[in-house]
Amino acid sequence: MSPVRRGAGQPIHNRIGVLRVERGMTRAALAEAVEVNPQTIGALERGDHYPSLDLALRICGVFDLPVEAVFSRAPFEPLSTQVYR
């Protein structure tokens, strides 16, 4: 399954990289868990591509988080500002 190319609409922001690193996962490990190649994970983390709904749900399943904790139309605040307020 391939990611969806970025369109002219609203951006989709994600915390894939932060969550992956927080859990000690490599891009390759996450890619294997959701059955895509590591380059796809890199493209998603950089915002070069958006995931299909199926892929987004698989990623959320790996992190055991709801979609809104991983993906958002608005930029996420840095976690440090949420922890140290």
PEMO-V181061 format. One record per backbone hydrogen bond with DSSP energy under -0.5 kcal/mol. CO is the residue of the C=O (numbers start at 1). NH is the residue of the N-H. E is the energy in kcal/mol with one decimal. If there is no record, write none. Layout:
CO,NH,E + CO,NH,E
This chain:
4,50,-3.4 + 11,13,-0.5 + 13,72,-2.3 + 15,19,-2.8 + 16,20,-2.8 + 17,21,-2.6 + 18,22,-2.6 + 19,23,-1.5 + 20,25,-2.8 + 21,24,-1.7 + 26,30,-2.2 + 27,31,-2.9 + 28,32,-2.4 + 29,33,-2.2 + 30,34,-1.8 + 31,35,-0.6 + 31,36,-2.4 + 32,35,-0.7 + 37,40,-1.2 + 37,41,-1.2 + 38,42,-2.2 + 39,43,-2.4 + 40,44,-2.3 + 41,45,-2.7 + 42,46,-2.2 + 43,47,-0.8 + 43,48,-2.1 + 43,49,-1.2 + 44,47,-0.6 + 48,6,-0.9 + 50,4,-3.2 + 52,56,-2.8 + 53,57,-2.4 + 54,58,-2.0 + 55,59,-2.6 + 56,60,-2.5 + 57,61,-2.0 + 58,62,-1.9 + 59,63,-1.9 + 60,64,-0.9 + 60,65,-2.1 + 66,69,-1.7 + 66,70,-0.7 + 67,70,-1.5 + 67,71,-3.1 + 70,15,-1.9 + 72,13,-3.5 + 78,81,-1.1 + 78,82,-1.0 + 79,83,-1.9 + 80,84,-2.3
